[in-house]
């Protein structure tokens, strides 16, 4: 019988993450409410996502891996980005993090406008393909 995925309470998740330093793929899948194969697929698509493997070859996710997965899930499921759009957004966030607060405002604005342009282009392509079918 398939295992039911439930949405844990935020306090319980925070407590669990504080107690345990590493999680297996099934545990992370339950925490996020996705299937393990989805996590494995995201690993192939997002180069920054590289969980360690234990000696028996099982994936072991650290807190940083889980934080990255939460962000990826948010971009894909809530913000409705495509895989390529989510990759660009994460790359942009990494650039902004590396520049820090001293980054000039006009460069940040230019980056955000570029992302907005890309998102509009994706939406237009989606609408065009929807009308053709």
C-alpha positions as CSV (number, residue, x, y, z in Angstrom):
1,X,0.0,0.0,0.0
2,X,1.5,3.4,-1.0
3,X,2.7,5.6,1.8
4,X,0.7,8.7,2.4
5,X,2.5,12.0,2.2
6,X,1.5,14.4,4.8
7,X,2.4,18.0,5.4
8,X,4.3,18.2,8.7
9,X,3.8,21.2,11.0
10,X,6.6,23.8,10.6
11,X,7.6,23.5,14.3
12,X,7.9,19.7,14.0
13,X,10.1,20.1,10.9
14,X,12.3,22.7,12.5
15,X,12.7,20.5,15.6
16,X,13.5,17.5,13.5
17,X,16.1,19.4,11.5
18,X,17.7,20.7,14.7
19,X,17.9,17.2,16.1
20,X,19.2,15.2,13.1
21,X,22.2,16.4,11.0
22,X,21.5,14.1,8.0
23,X,18.5,12.5,6.4
24,X,17.9,9.7,3.9
25,X,16.1,10.4,0.6
26,X,12.8,8.9,1.8
27,X,12.8,11.1,4.9
28,X,13.5,14.2,2.8
29,X,10.8,13.2,0.3
30,X,8.2,12.9,3.1
31,X,9.3,16.3,4.6
32,X,8.9,18.0,1.3
33,X,5.8,16.1,0.2
34,X,7.3,14.8,-3.1
35,X,8.4,11.4,-4.3
36,X,12.0,10.3,-4.1
37,X,12.3,10.1,-7.9
38,X,11.5,13.8,-8.0
39,X,14.5,14.5,-5.8
40,X,16.8,12.3,-7.9
41,X,15.5,14.2,-11.0
42,X,16.2,17.6,-9.5
43,X,19.8,16.4,-8.7
44,X,20.3,15.9,-12.5
45,X,18.9,19.4,-13.3
46,X,20.4,21.5,-10.6
47,X,24.2,21.2,-10.4
48,X,24.3,22.9,-7.0
49,X,22.3,20.0,-5.5
50,X,24.8,17.2,-4.7
51,X,24.0,15.2,-1.6
52,X,26.7,13.0,-0.2
53,X,26.4,9.3,-0.4
54,X,27.1,6.9,2.5
55,X,29.3,3.8,2.0
56,X,26.3,1.8,0.8
57,X,25.5,4.4,-1.8
58,X,22.4,5.9,-0.1
59,X,21.9,9.6,-0.5
60,X,22.5,11.6,2.7
61,X,21.0,15.1,2.8
62,X,22.4,17.7,5.1
63,X,20.6,20.9,6.2
64,X,22.0,22.9,3.3
65,X,20.8,20.3,0.8
66,X,17.3,20.4,2.4
67,X,17.3,24.3,2.3
68,X,18.2,24.1,-1.4
69,X,15.4,21.6,-2.1
70,X,12.9,23.7,-0.3
71,X,13.9,26.7,-2.5
72,X,13.7,24.6,-5.7
73,X,10.3,23.2,-4.7
74,X,9.1,26.8,-4.0
75,X,10.3,28.0,-7.4
76,X,8.7,25.1,-9.3
77,X,5.5,24.5,-7.4
78,X,4.5,27.8,-5.9
79,X,6.2,30.4,-8.1
80,X,5.4,28.2,-11.2
81,X,8.9,28.5,-12.8
82,X,10.0,26.1,-15.4
83,X,13.1,24.1,-14.7
84,X,15.2,26.5,-16.8
85,X,13.6,29.5,-15.2
86,X,14.3,28.1,-11.7
87,X,17.9,27.5,-12.7
88,X,18.2,31.1,-13.8
89,X,16.6,32.4,-10.6
90,X,18.9,30.3,-8.4
91,X,22.0,31.5,-10.4
92,X,20.8,35.1,-10.0
93,X,20.4,34.6,-6.3
94,X,23.9,33.1,-6.0
95,X,25.3,36.1,-7.9
96,X,23.5,38.5,-5.6
97,X,24.7,36.5,-2.5
98,X,28.3,36.6,-3.8
99,X,28.2,40.4,-4.4
100,X,26.6,41.0,-1.0
101,X,25.1,44.3,0.1
102,X,27.8,46.4,-1.6
103,X,26.5,45.5,-5.0
104,X,25.4,48.7,-7.0
105,X,21.6,49.1,-7.2
106,X,21.7,49.5,-11.0
107,X,23.3,46.1,-11.5
108,X,20.7,44.5,-9.2
109,X,17.9,46.2,-11.1
110,X,19.3,45.2,-14.4
111,X,19.5,41.6,-13.2
112,X,15.9,41.6,-12.0
113,X,14.7,43.2,-15.3
114,X,16.5,40.4,-17.2
115,X,14.8,37.8,-15.1
116,X,11.4,39.5,-15.6
117,X,12.1,39.6,-19.3
118,X,12.9,35.9,-19.3
119,X,9.7,35.1,-17.3
120,X,7.5,37.2,-19.7
121,X,9.1,35.3,-22.6
122,X,8.4,31.9,-21.0
123,X,4.8,33.0,-20.3
124,X,4.3,34.1,-23.9
125,X,5.7,30.8,-25.2
126,X,3.4,28.9,-22.9
127,X,0.4,30.9,-24.1
128,X,1.4,30.4,-27.8
129,X,1.7,26.7,-27.4
130,X,-1.6,26.5,-25.5
131,X,-3.4,28.2,-28.4
132,X,-1.9,25.9,-31.0
133,X,-3.1,22.7,-29.2
